[in-house]
Amino acid sequence: MGGISIWQLLIILLIVILVFGAKKIRGLGGDVGAAIKNFKQAVKEGGEEDGEDSPKSDTKTGEVIEGEVTAKKKQKA
């Protein structure tokens, strides 16, 4: 009583195939798979970078972070 049966899922799948077509669904599946692969690779690369020394630092320690000044301070007249 409250759940979705296998027959209801098959009917929904049939409607989706009729609306979008099998080629678009296949292409969408490939795109989702590529996106997941790229996400996993980015997470893996991000984990490797955390172990290395990076120019970013914690602001609580008072360390100087190398960078470029993007705004000028106002001078007093």
VOTORKE-216656 format. One record per residue: residue in three letters; x negated, y negated, z of N, C-alpha, C in turn; residue number from 1. Coordinates in steps of 0.02 Angstrom, whole numbers, plus 32768, in hexadecimal, padded with zeros to 4 digits. Each point is the difference from the previous one (the first is absolute). Layout:
% VOTORKE-216656
+------+--------+---------+------+---------+----------+-------+--------+---------+------+-----+
: rest : n.east : n.north : n.up : ca.east : ca.north : ca.up : c.east : c.north : c.up :  nr :
+------+--------+---------+------+---------+----------+-------+--------+---------+------+-----+
:  ALA :      X :       Y :    Z :       X :        Y :     Z :      X :       Y :    Z : NUM :
...
+------+--------+---------+------+---------+----------+-------+--------+---------+------+-----+
% end
This chain:
% VOTORKE-216656
+------+--------+---------+------+---------+----------+-------+--------+---------+------+-----+
: rest : n.east : n.north : n.up : ca.east : ca.north : ca.up : c.east : c.north : c.up :  nr :
+------+--------+---------+------+---------+----------+-------+--------+---------+------+-----+
:  MET :   7FD6 :    803B : 8000 :    802A :     7FC5 :  8000 :   7FD4 :    7FC2 : 8000 :   1 :
:  GLY :   7FE5 :    7FDA : 7FF2 :    7FD7 :     7FC4 :  8004 :   7FC2 :    8004 : 7FD5 :   2 :
:  GLY :   7FEE :    803C : 7FEB :    7FC3 :     8007 :  7FD9 :   800F :    8002 : 7FB5 :   3 :
:  ILE :   7FCC :    7FFB : 7FD9 :    8008 :     8005 :  7FB8 :   7FEE :    8047 : 7FEA :   4 :
:  SER :   802E :    801E : 7FDC :    7FF5 :     8045 :  7FEA :   7FD6 :    8000 : 7FC0 :   5 :
:  ILE :   7FEA :    803B : 7FEC :    7FD7 :     8007 :  7FC4 :   8028 :    7FED : 7FC2 :   6 :
:  TRP :   8041 :    800D : 8000 :    8029 :     7FF0 :  7FC6 :   8007 :    7FB5 : 7FF8 :   7 :
:  GLN :   8004 :    7FDC : 8036 :    8004 :     7FB7 :  7FFC :   7FBE :    7FE3 : 7FE6 :   8 :
:  LEU :   7FC8 :    801D : 8016 :    7FBF :     7FE9 :  7FE7 :   7FF8 :    800E : 7FB5 :   9 :
:  LEU :   8018 :    803A : 7FE9 :    7FFC :     8010 :  7FB9 :   802B :    7FD1 : 7FD6 :  10 :
:  ILE :   803A :    7FEE : 8019 :    802B :     7FD1 :  7FDC :   7FDF :    7FBB : 7FFC :  11 :
:  ILE :   7FE2 :    7FEA : 8037 :    7FDC :     7FC0 :  8000 :   7FC6 :    8002 : 7FCF :  12 :
:  LEU :   7FDA :    8036 : 7FFF :    7FC9 :     8008 :  7FD2 :   8017 :    7FFE : 7FB8 :  13 :
:  LEU :   8037 :    8021 : 7FF1 :    801C :     8000 :  7FBD :   8014 :    7FBA : 7FEB :  14 :
:  ILE :   801F :    7FDA : 802B :    8014 :     7FBB :  7FF1 :   7FC2 :    7FD5 : 7FF4 :  15 :
:  VAL :   7FCD :    8008 : 8028 :    7FC2 :     7FD9 :  7FF7 :   7FE0 :    800F : 7FBD :  16 :
:  ILE :   7FFE :    8040 : 7FEE :    7FE3 :     8014 :  7FBF :   8029 :    7FE3 : 7FC6 :  17 :
:  LEU :   8041 :    8000 : 8007 :    802A :     7FE4 :  7FCB :   7FF7 :    7FB5 : 7FFA :  18 :
:  VAL :   7FF8 :    7FDD : 8037 :    7FFA :     7FB8 :  7FFF :   7FBB :    7FEA : 7FE7 :  19 :
:  PHE :   7FCB :    801D : 801A :    7FBC :     7FEA :  7FF0 :   7FDF :    8027 : 7FC8 :  20 :
:  GLY :   8012 :    803E : 7FF7 :    7FDF :     8029 :  7FCE :   7FC4 :    8024 : 801E :  21 :
:  ALA :   7FF1 :    803A : 7FE3 :    7FCA :     802A :  801C :   7FBC :    7FE0 : 7FF6 :  22 :
:  LYS :   7FF5 :    7FDC : 7FC8 :    7FBE :     7FE2 :  7FF3 :   7FEF :    7FCA : 8033 :  23 :
:  LYS :   8031 :    7FD6 : 8010 :    7FF3 :     7FCB :  8030 :   7FF3 :    801C : 8045 :  24 :
:  ILE :   8024 :    8034 : 8013 :    7FF6 :     801F :  8041 :   7FBB :    8021 : 8003 :  25 :
:  ARG :   7FEB :    8021 : 7FC9 :    7FBE :     801F :  7FFE :   7FC9 :    7FCA : 8004 :  26 :
:  GLY :   800A :    7FC9 : 7FDC :    7FD0 :     7FC9 :  8003 :   7FFD :    7FE1 : 8046 :  27 :
:  LEU :   8039 :    7FF8 : 8020 :    8003 :     7FE5 :  8043 :   7FDC :    802E : 8031 :  28 :
:  GLY :   8009 :    8041 : 7FF8 :    7FDC :     802F :  802B :   7FB5 :    7FFB : 7FF8 :  29 :
:  GLY :   7FE9 :    7FF8 : 7FC2 :    7FB9 :     7FF8 :  7FF3 :   7FE5 :    7FC0 : 801F :  30 :
:  ASP :   8027 :    7FC9 : 7FFB :    7FEC :     7FC1 :  801D :   7FFC :    8004 : 804C :  31 :
:  VAL :   8030 :    8021 : 801E :    7FFF :     8007 :  8049 :   7FC5 :    802A : 8015 :  32 :
:  GLY :   7FF2 :    8035 : 7FDB :    7FC6 :     802A :  8010 :   7FBE :    7FDA : 7FFB :  33 :
:  ALA :   7FF9 :    7FD7 : 7FCC :    7FC3 :     7FD8 :  7FF7 :   7FFA :    7FCC : 8038 :  34 :
:  ALA :   8038 :    7FE3 : 8014 :    7FFF :     7FCF :  8036 :   7FEA :    8020 : 8042 :  35 :
:  ILE :   8019 :    803B : 800E :    7FED :     8023 :  803D :   7FB6 :    8012 : 7FFE :  36 :
:  LYS :   7FE8 :    8016 : 7FC7 :    7FB9 :     8011 :  7FF8 :   7FD4 :    7FC2 : 800C :  37 :
:  ASN :   8013 :    7FC8 : 7FE2 :    7FD9 :     7FC3 :  800A :   8002 :    7FE8 : 8048 :  38 :
:  PHE :   803A :    8007 : 8021 :    8006 :     7FED :  8046 :   7FD3 :    802A : 802C :  39 :
:  LYS :   7FFF :    8041 : 7FF5 :    7FD5 :     802C :  8027 :   7FB6 :    7FEF : 7FF6 :  40 :
:  GLN :   7FEE :    7FF1 : 7FC2 :    7FBB :     7FED :  7FF1 :   7FED :    7FBF : 8022 :  41 :
:  ALA :   802D :    7FCF : 8001 :    7FF3 :     7FC0 :  8020 :   7FF9 :    8008 : 804B :  42 :
:  VAL :   8029 :    802B : 801E :    7FFC :     800C :  8048 :   7FBE :    8022 : 8010 :  43 :
:  LYS :   7FEB :    802F : 7FD6 :    7FC1 :     8022 :  800B :   7FC5 :    7FD0 : 7FFB :  44 :
:  GLU :   8000 :    7FD5 : 7FCD :    7FCB :     7FCF :  7FF7 :   8000 :    7FCC : 8039 :  45 :
:  GLY :   803B :    7FED : 8017 :    8005 :     7FD1 :  8037 :   7FE3 :    801D : 8040 :  46 :
:  GLY :   8009 :    8040 : 800C :    7FE4 :     8021 :  803B :   7FB5 :    8003 : 7FFD :  47 :
:  GLU :   7FE4 :    8008 : 7FC4 :    7FB7 :     8002 :  7FF9 :   7FE2 :    7FBB : 800C :  48 :
:  GLU :   8023 :    7FCA : 7FEC :    7FE6 :     7FBD :  8009 :   7FFF :    7FEB : 8049 :  49 :
:  ASP :   802D :    801A : 8028 :    8004 :     7FED :  8046 :   7FC0 :    8014 : 8026 :  50 :
:  GLY :   7FDF :    8033 : 7FEB :    7FC3 :     8017 :  8021 :   7FC4 :    7FD5 : 7FEF :  51 :
:  GLU :   8002 :    7FDC : 7FC9 :    7FC7 :     7FD7 :  7FEB :   8003 :    7FBC : 8021 :  52 :
:  ASP :   7FC6 :    7FDC : 7FFF :    7FFF :     7FBB :  8018 :   8023 :    7FD5 : 7FCD :  53 :
:  SER :   802D :    7FD7 : 8018 :    8024 :     7FD4 :  7FD3 :   7FF9 :    7FB9 : 801A :  54 :
:  PRO :   8007 :    7FCD : 7FD4 :    7FF8 :     7FBB :  8016 :   8037 :    7FE9 : 8030 :  55 :
:  LYS :   8038 :    8023 : 8004 :    8035 :     7FEE :  802D :   7FED :    8012 : 8047 :  56 :
:  SER :   8018 :    7FD9 : 802F :    7FF2 :     8010 :  8046 :   803B :    7FEC : 802B :  57 :
:  ASP :   7FFD :    8015 : 803D :    8034 :     7FF1 :  8030 :   7FF7 :    7FB8 : 8018 :  58 :
:  THR :   8036 :    7FD9 : 8000 :    7FFA :     7FBA :  8014 :   7FF5 :    7FF9 : 804B :  59 :
:  LYS :   800F :    8032 : 8026 :    7FF7 :     7FFC :  8049 :   7FB7 :    8004 : 8014 :  60 :
:  THR :   7FD5 :    801B : 7FD6 :    7FB9 :     8007 :  8012 :   7FD9 :    7FC0 : 7FF3 :  61 :
:  GLY :   801C :    7FD3 : 7FD8 :    7FDE :     7FC1 :  7FF2 :   7FCB :    8006 : 7FCA :  62 :
:  GLU :   7FFE :    8037 : 7FDB :    7FCF :     8009 :  7FCB :   8013 :    7FD3 : 7FC5 :  63 :
:  VAL :   7FCD :    7FEB : 7FDB :    800A :     7FD7 :  7FC6 :   8011 :    802D : 7FC5 :  64 :
:  ILE :   8032 :    7FEC : 7FDB :    8014 :     8025 :  7FC5 :   7FEA :    7FD8 : 7FC4 :  65 :
:  GLU :   7FD9 :    8020 : 7FD3 :    7FEA :     7FDD :  7FC5 :   803B :    7FF3 : 7FD2 :  66 :
:  GLY :   8000 :    7FC4 : 7FE3 :    8037 :     7FF1 :  7FD3 :   7FF6 :    7FBD : 7FDF :  67 :
:  GLU :   8034 :    7FE6 : 7FE3 :    7FFE :     7FC2 :  7FDB :   8035 :    7FD1 : 801C :  68 :
:  VAL :   7FEE :    7FC1 : 8009 :    8030 :     7FD0 :  8019 :   802F :    7FED : 7FC7 :  69 :
:  THR :   8041 :    8003 : 800D :    802F :     7FF2 :  7FCC :   8024 :    7FBD : 800A :  70 :
:  ALA :   7FFA :    7FE2 : 803A :    8021 :     7FC0 :  800D :   7FD0 :    7FD2 : 8022 :  71 :
:  LYS :   8004 :    7FBE : 7FF0 :    7FD4 :     7FCF :  801F :   8022 :    7FE4 : 803E :  72 :
:  LYS :   7FD7 :    7FF0 : 8032 :    801B :     7FE0 :  803C :   8007 :    7FB5 : 7FF3 :  73 :
:  LYS :   8031 :    7FE2 : 8021 :    800B :     7FB8 :  7FF9 :   7FCA :    7FDB : 8028 :  74 :
:  GLN :   7FE4 :    7FCC : 7FE2 :    7FCE :     7FD8 :  8023 :   8022 :    7FC6 : 8023 :  75 :
:  LYS :   7FE7 :    7FF0 : 803C :    801B :     7FC7 :  8025 :   7FE3 :    7FC0 : 7FE4 :  76 :
:  ALA :   802A :    7FCD : 7FFB :    7FEB :     7FBF :  7FE3 :   7FDF :    7FD4 : 8033 :  77 :
+------+--------+---------+------+---------+----------+-------+--------+---------+------+-----+
% end
